[in-house]
Structure formats: structure tokens, C-alpha cells
């Protein structure tokens, strides 16, 4: 009913550590790839500012005309 001590150098522990390290490495590689999935669309984040600037410029041009 009690657990026994297992050495860190035990073969099963080493295999488990290697498996976990492999899984983590694969997942980190996927994360690295997925970070750049939407890079082509980053310009959309600044479009609101560009539209506001355009509208402000149009208002100023209208004032200059009148």
C-alpha cells in the first residue's frame, strides 16, 4: 500500500523523461509555427488609425474649400 523510492537514473524514469522532452519539443515547434500564421494580416490592426486619419484629412480639406 506504499510507494517505493525510484532512482532518477532508473531506466523507466529516463524513458519517461525522454518521452516528455520529445513531446514538449514537438509542441514548442508547432507553437513557433503558429505564432506567424496571421502575420499577413497584421496590417488590419492599424487600419482603424488610417481610416481616422483619412477622415480627418477630408474634414480639413473641406474646411479649406469653404
C-alpha atoms as a printed R data frame, in Angstrom:
   type eleno elety resid chain resno       x      y       z
1  ATOM     1    CA   UNK     A     1   0.000  0.000   0.000
2  ATOM     2    CA   UNK     A     2   3.064  2.256  -0.071
3  ATOM     3    CA   UNK     A     3   5.089  3.608  -2.945
4  ATOM     4    CA   UNK     A     4   8.755  2.774  -3.067
5  ATOM     5    CA   UNK     A     5  11.665  5.065  -3.913
6  ATOM     6    CA   UNK     A     6  12.653  5.177  -7.546
7  ATOM     7    CA   UNK     A     7  16.075  6.408  -8.575
8  ATOM     8    CA   UNK     A     8  16.308  9.260 -11.059
9  ATOM     9    CA   UNK     A     9  18.747  7.114 -13.035
10 ATOM    10    CA   UNK     A    10  16.196  4.311 -13.341
11 ATOM    11    CA   UNK     A    11  15.612  3.161 -16.950
12 ATOM    12    CA   UNK     A    12  11.846  3.732 -16.814
13 ATOM    13    CA   UNK     A    13  12.320  7.232 -15.398
14 ATOM    14    CA   UNK     A    14  14.841  8.047 -18.142
15 ATOM    15    CA   UNK     A    15  12.466  6.804 -20.848
16 ATOM    16    CA   UNK     A    16   9.614  8.832 -19.365
17 ATOM    17    CA   UNK     A    17  11.777 11.976 -19.224
18 ATOM    18    CA   UNK     A    18  12.883 11.464 -22.828
19 ATOM    19    CA   UNK     A    19   9.298 10.938 -23.984
20 ATOM    20    CA   UNK     A    20   8.123 14.057 -22.180
21 ATOM    21    CA   UNK     A    21  11.030 16.099 -23.569
22 ATOM    22    CA   UNK     A    22  10.233 14.908 -27.073
23 ATOM    23    CA   UNK     A    23   6.552 15.825 -26.743
24 ATOM    24    CA   UNK     A    24   7.413 19.263 -25.352
25 ATOM    25    CA   UNK     A    25   9.876 19.910 -28.186
26 ATOM    26    CA   UNK     A    26   7.306 18.951 -30.819
27 ATOM    27    CA   UNK     A    27   4.673 21.160 -29.213
28 ATOM    28    CA   UNK     A    28   7.046 24.126 -28.984
29 ATOM    29    CA   UNK     A    29   7.885 23.741 -32.671
30 ATOM    30    CA   UNK     A    30   4.168 23.839 -33.506
31 ATOM    31    CA   UNK     A    31   3.694 26.908 -31.313
32 ATOM    32    CA   UNK     A    32   6.611 28.637 -33.039
33 ATOM    33    CA   UNK     A    33   4.977 27.988 -36.408
34 ATOM    34    CA   UNK     A    34   1.514 29.045 -35.290
35 ATOM    35    CA   UNK     A    35   2.757 32.371 -33.955
36 ATOM    36    CA   UNK     A    36   3.307 33.524 -37.532
37 ATOM    37    CA   UNK     A    37   0.059 32.212 -39.042
38 ATOM    38    CA   UNK     A    38  -1.599 35.636 -39.064
39 ATOM    39    CA   UNK     A    39   1.448 37.775 -39.903
40 ATOM    40    CA   UNK     A    40  -0.011 38.550 -43.327
41 ATOM    41    CA   UNK     A    41  -2.980 40.212 -41.623
42 ATOM    42    CA   UNK     A    42  -1.193 42.381 -39.053
43 ATOM    43    CA   UNK     A    43  -1.863 45.458 -41.170
44 ATOM    44    CA   UNK     A    44  -5.550 45.193 -40.233
45 ATOM    45    CA   UNK     A    45  -4.680 46.213 -36.683
46 ATOM    46    CA   UNK     A    46  -3.633 49.670 -37.888
47 ATOM    47    CA   UNK     A    47  -6.440 50.226 -40.387
48 ATOM    48    CA   UNK     A    48  -8.662 51.971 -37.850
49 ATOM    49    CA   UNK     A    49  -5.968 54.618 -37.385
50 ATOM    50    CA   UNK     A    50  -5.520 55.013 -41.143
51 ATOM    51    CA   UNK     A    51  -9.271 55.434 -41.682
52 ATOM    52    CA   UNK     A    52  -9.474 58.016 -38.893
53 ATOM    53    CA   UNK     A    53  -6.543 59.901 -40.389
54 ATOM    54    CA   UNK     A    54  -8.191 59.821 -43.807
55 ATOM    55    CA   UNK     A    55 -11.487 61.151 -42.421
56 ATOM    56    CA   UNK     A    56  -9.683 63.903 -40.501
57 ATOM    57    CA   UNK     A    57  -7.805 64.909 -43.649
58 ATOM    58    CA   UNK     A    58 -11.052 65.009 -45.628
59 ATOM    59    CA   UNK     A    59 -12.648 67.241 -42.980
60 ATOM    60    CA   UNK     A    60  -9.666 69.595 -43.081
61 ATOM    61    CA   UNK     A    61  -9.773 69.766 -46.882
62 ATOM    62    CA   UNK     A    62 -13.481 70.560 -46.756
63 ATOM    63    CA   UNK     A    63 -12.782 73.434 -44.335
64 ATOM    64    CA   UNK     A    64 -10.128 74.819 -46.674
65 ATOM    65    CA   UNK     A    65 -12.575 74.820 -49.593
66 ATOM    66    CA   UNK     A    66 -15.239 76.822 -47.766
